[in-house]
């Protein structure tokens, strides 16, 4: 309860229009749509490319947002994802899954790592699974077989467009 209140306070300062969505984020990336109003979003900047991710509402995502602004070097893994270690472990309160979709932004708690899937290789995720934080469009910026330096920041969904 206290974590939720702190997140709400932080979000209302950082994202002025968050109150318009009644402190509610989409329940799953698949449920997001443009006509839901304000949504919590992050911008991921890789070189001169910018993509936006719509976040899901879970305790893991809320804790992840508390780490922003982040600059990370994301390494390639299995030709399917970019990953990087977070500065600290975050909440494991989100629902775990052992499957993924292209564009998923996830938390891998044993790392503790963040990863973004840019290709699907048909493999499932080993135990303990991953926690989905959100979904991006425009994975092409990450579809390279070398490390990519990224900047991840909170953004206001009403004024930002994918590039």
C-alpha distance (Angstrom), angle and dihedral (degrees) to the residues before:
residue distance angle dihedral
X1 . . .
X2 3.82 . .
X3 3.82 90.9 .
X4 3.81 89.9 52.4
X5 3.82 91.3 49.5
X6 3.81 92.2 48.7
X7 3.81 91.2 47.9
X8 3.80 90.6 49.6
X9 3.80 91.3 50.6
X10 3.82 92.4 47.2
X11 3.79 93.0 46.4
X12 3.81 93.0 48.9
X13 3.80 89.8 55.4
X14 3.81 96.2 43.4
X15 3.78 99.2 37.3
X16 3.82 108.4 37.2
X17 3.79 95.1 -165.4
X18 3.79 97.2 49.1
X19 3.81 91.8 100.9
X20 3.81 88.7 64.6
X21 3.80 89.6 68.9
X22 3.84 93.2 52.1
X23 3.80 92.3 -114.7
X24 3.78 88.6 -68.3
X25 3.78 124.4 133.1
X26 3.80 125.1 -167.8
X27 3.83 112.1 -75.5
X28 3.81 92.8 -135.0
X29 3.77 136.2 3.3
X30 3.80 90.2 -113.5
X31 3.81 90.7 58.5
X32 3.81 95.9 56.3
X33 3.77 120.1 109.3
X34 3.77 138.0 164.4
X35 3.80 93.0 -108.9
X36 3.80 96.0 59.3
X37 3.81 91.5 88.7
X38 3.79 121.3 -131.3
X39 3.80 116.3 10.4
X40 3.78 129.9 -178.1
X41 3.79 107.9 -103.6
X42 3.76 138.7 176.2
X43 3.77 128.7 -154.5
X44 3.81 118.8 -136.9
X45 3.79 114.1 -160.1
X46 3.81 116.9 -164.3
X47 3.79 111.2 176.4
X48 3.80 106.3 -55.5
X49 3.83 93.5 -19.6
X50 3.79 123.3 94.5
X51 3.80 126.3 -166.9
X52 3.78 129.7 177.7
X53 3.79 126.1 -139.9
X54 3.80 124.2 -157.9
X55 3.80 109.1 -141.7
X56 3.78 127.8 -138.0
X57 3.80 122.8 -132.8
X58 3.77 111.7 -106.5
X59 3.82 136.5 116.1
X60 3.81 91.5 -102.3
X61 3.80 92.2 56.6
X62 3.80 91.6 46.0
X63 3.81 90.4 54.0
X64 3.81 91.3 45.3
X65 3.82 90.7 54.5
X66 3.82 88.6 55.2
X67 3.84 88.3 64.3
X68 3.81 95.0 56.6
X69 3.06 132.6 144.9
X70 3.82 94.8 59.0
X71 3.78 132.7 169.1
X72 3.79 110.9 -166.0
X73 3.78 138.6 169.2
X74 3.78 104.7 -132.4
X75 3.80 116.0 -154.9
X76 3.78 126.0 -154.1
X77 3.81 120.6 -106.3
X78 3.82 124.2 -168.9
X79 3.81 92.3 -23.7
X80 3.81 88.0 -80.1
X81 3.79 108.7 81.0
X82 3.77 146.9 26.4
X83 3.80 116.1 -136.3
X84 3.79 139.4 179.1
X85 3.77 136.5 178.3
X86 3.79 116.2 -104.4
X87 3.81 118.7 -132.9
X88 3.82 89.2 -111.9
X89 3.78 140.8 0.2
X90 3.80 114.6 -85.6
X91 3.80 134.0 -153.9
X92 3.79 116.9 -60.4
X93 3.81 91.7 -154.9
X94 3.81 96.4 116.8
X95 3.79 124.9 94.2
X96 3.80 114.0 -86.0
X97 3.78 123.4 -133.5
X98 3.79 134.6 -179.5
X99 3.80 94.2 -152.8
X100 3.79 131.5 68.6
X101 3.78 142.8 -170.5
X102 3.78 129.0 -141.1
X103 3.80 107.0 -88.7
X104 3.82 96.0 30.6
X105 3.80 115.0 141.2
X106 3.80 105.9 -153.4
X107 3.78 144.4 177.9
X108 3.82 118.0 -130.6
X109 3.80 103.8 -163.9
X110 3.82 100.0 -162.0
X111 3.84 87.9 63.6
X112 2.98 97.1 32.6
X113 3.80 84.3 -127.1
X114 3.76 141.5 150.4
X115 3.81 116.1 -143.8
X116 3.79 137.2 -176.7
X117 3.80 119.8 -155.4
X118 3.81 114.1 -138.8
X119 3.83 98.4 167.5
X120 3.80 135.6 25.6
X121 3.79 117.9 -131.6
X122 3.80 97.4 179.3
X123 3.79 93.6 -111.1
X124 3.79 123.5 127.6
X125 3.79 122.4 -128.9
X126 3.83 115.9 -101.6
X127 3.81 121.8 -118.7
X128 2.95 133.2 -44.3
X129 3.81 85.8 34.2
X130 3.79 128.1 -148.7
X131 3.79 135.8 -77.2
X132 3.81 115.1 -131.0
X133 3.81 113.5 -130.1
X134 3.79 97.9 177.1
X135 3.78 148.2 -51.0
X136 3.80 132.1 -95.1
X137 3.74 132.8 -161.8
X138 3.77 120.6 -148.2
X139 3.79 101.0 47.4
X140 3.82 90.2 169.4
X141 3.82 90.5 94.3
X142 3.80 88.6 65.9
X143 3.81 98.8 39.1
X144 3.80 95.8 102.6
X145 3.81 129.3 107.0
X146 3.79 95.5 -126.1
X147 3.79 136.3 72.4
X148 3.80 114.6 -77.5
X149 3.79 124.2 -153.7
X150 3.82 109.8 -139.5
X151 3.75 137.2 -178.1
X152 3.81 115.5 -148.5
X153 3.78 119.0 -163.0
X154 3.77 139.5 163.1
X155 3.78 113.9 -104.8
X156 3.78 138.7 -172.7
X157 3.82 107.9 -109.5
X158 3.81 93.6 -150.2
X159 3.79 94.8 63.0
X160 3.80 104.2 33.2
X161 3.79 130.1 81.6
X162 3.79 128.7 -170.9
X163 3.79 112.7 -100.0
